[in-house]
Amino acid sequence: MIKQILGRLPRKPGKAGDSRDAAAGNGNEPSNSYSVARSMEPGNKRAGNGDYQAPAGLSPNPVMNGAVVYHSNEPLPAFKDVAASEKQNLFVKKVNLCCAVYDFTDPTKNLKEKEVKRQTLMELVDYATSANGKFSEVVMLEITKMVSINLFRCSSPTLRENKAIEGVDLEEDEPLMDPAWSHLQIVYEVFLRFVASQETDAKLAKRYVDHSFILRLLDLFDSEDPRERDYLKTILHRIYGKFMVHRPFIRKAINNIFYKFIFETEKHNGIAELLEILGSIINGFALPLKEEHKLFLVRALIPLHKPKCVSMYHQQLSYCITQFVEKDCKLADTVIRGLLKYWPVTNSSKEVMFLGELEEVLEATQLAEFQRCMVPLFRQIARSMNSSHFQVAERALFLWNNDHIENLIKQNYKVLLPIIYPALERNARGHWNQAVRSLTLNVRKIFSDHDSAFFGECVKLFNDDELKEEESNSKREALWKRLEEMAASKSGENSPSGTPNGKSSQAAG
């Protein structure tokens, strides 16, 4: 009874903080406030360099919709409206504002707040581009925190689940686009301008763009959104160029990603982008090559030919491999034997790619290295020439269109012609594809014109081998026939009344 009476009494007006809480809870945020939010959902940690602390002078609000919200007491002015000495402080405040994280799966939520954040991010891009004066350590700290909060997120399974429900093949070429990209793109742009800026002192910034930060940045390369991977590629390349102290760590971390991909998962969206970065890095390696780099070639790059999805990144991989051979021609033998180790047996499109890469490697190969591996190499080329898939056979025969490769072959024709002549003869006699037969005849003519006498010897040797094979087949057939006759006669002897099953004619009747 007392409770009912007390409940009817008018309540005292709440404090200013309470009224702000109520306004925020209703989605009517005061016009002179801004939000600094961080997702606090379980399993969705976003802090990059330690837990995020509330900026000085801001009062924390309760958790609403999975975000901690802070309000300023005054609206933020534009950069042009403050003195030069105050611009970095204002920059920090605007960076803090951009720590707000919103739900983009629902386009109708927080429209005003999202637009304020977008406009502020654009201002940060302009300031980072035209900054005049070294960035302070506080600026570096706040930028890396803001980037961590916005970018280091758990990938949302919602879109994948929806596609699975609808029966869409998840292996299709169409990528999943992040609905938050309108904000994420500008966050990436801010960070790119910050890293690329001459006002960013690498010696100071390395404390915040540290190993932990780089690892989480590398994790993002598995994003399904190609726009995000493209930004990450550019940013990581800039970080590698600016922070020399981090270079060995970055190479090792990329190695580990490759190892996991090759030997465990065979699933990763960013292998092509990582290889593109490495192509530029390998191009800058000093000579003679360090042992570390050669091990990387043998243990990571060459085994990358193994996964079934190699076509997704083969162009970038081939470039990296060729760069190594051009840097150190002695690696050609290692590379070619590595290709032969992972040579596809039943995948024709993959074999065409291997033959294309082989041509690029051979073009950078010198005579001494070629001679080390030419016998196993041309045994494989001969098999490819006889492939029933016309594109494989055609691609193998196209090797003779390369002047450097043709020259290497001519210098070693006495070893190579006996290996490949049988393949040439079989193609000329009975390959179903006219283009393959024509190319085969052209290759035969190259050898015949180069040394007709030796070519004649190879023809005679091939014919002799065919006769021997025919004799061997005849003997084998005769032997089988004798064995069959012996088995039949023995079976007849063992039968009491001459019937096949050994039963008497009486029983049979």
Salt bridges, closest charged atoms under 4 A:
GLU29 OE2 - HIS71 ND1 3.72
ASP103 OD2 - LYS109 NZ 3.54
GLU115 OE2 - ARG118 NH2 3.09
GLU123 OE1 - LYS94 NZ 2.70
GLU137 OE2 - ARG207 NH1 2.75
ASP178 OD2 - ARG153 NH2 3.09
GLU189 OE2 - ARG193 NE 2.71
ASP222 OD1 - HIS268 ND1 3.90
GLU224 OE2 - ARG160 NE 2.56
ASP225 OD2 - ARG227 NH2 2.68
GLU228 OE1 - ARG153 NH2 2.83
ASP230 OD1 - LYS233 NZ 3.04
GLU266 OE2 - LYS306 NZ 3.72
GLU273 OE2 - ARG229 NE 3.24
GLU276 OE2 - LYS233 NZ 3.22
GLU292 OE2 - ARG251 NE 3.05
ASP333 OD1 - ARG337 NE 2.86
GLU357 OE1 - HIS305 NE2 2.81
GLU357 OE1 - HIS314 NE2 2.77
GLU359 OE1 - ARG395 NH2 2.65
GLU369 OE2 - ARG372 NH1 3.20
GLU406 OE2 - LYS410 NZ 2.97
GLU425 OE2 - ARG429 NE 3.06
GLU425 OE1 - ARG444 NH1 2.61
ASP449 OD2 - LYS445 NZ 2.85
ASP464 OD2 - LYS460 NZ 3.30
GLU466 OE2 - ARG429 NH1 2.83
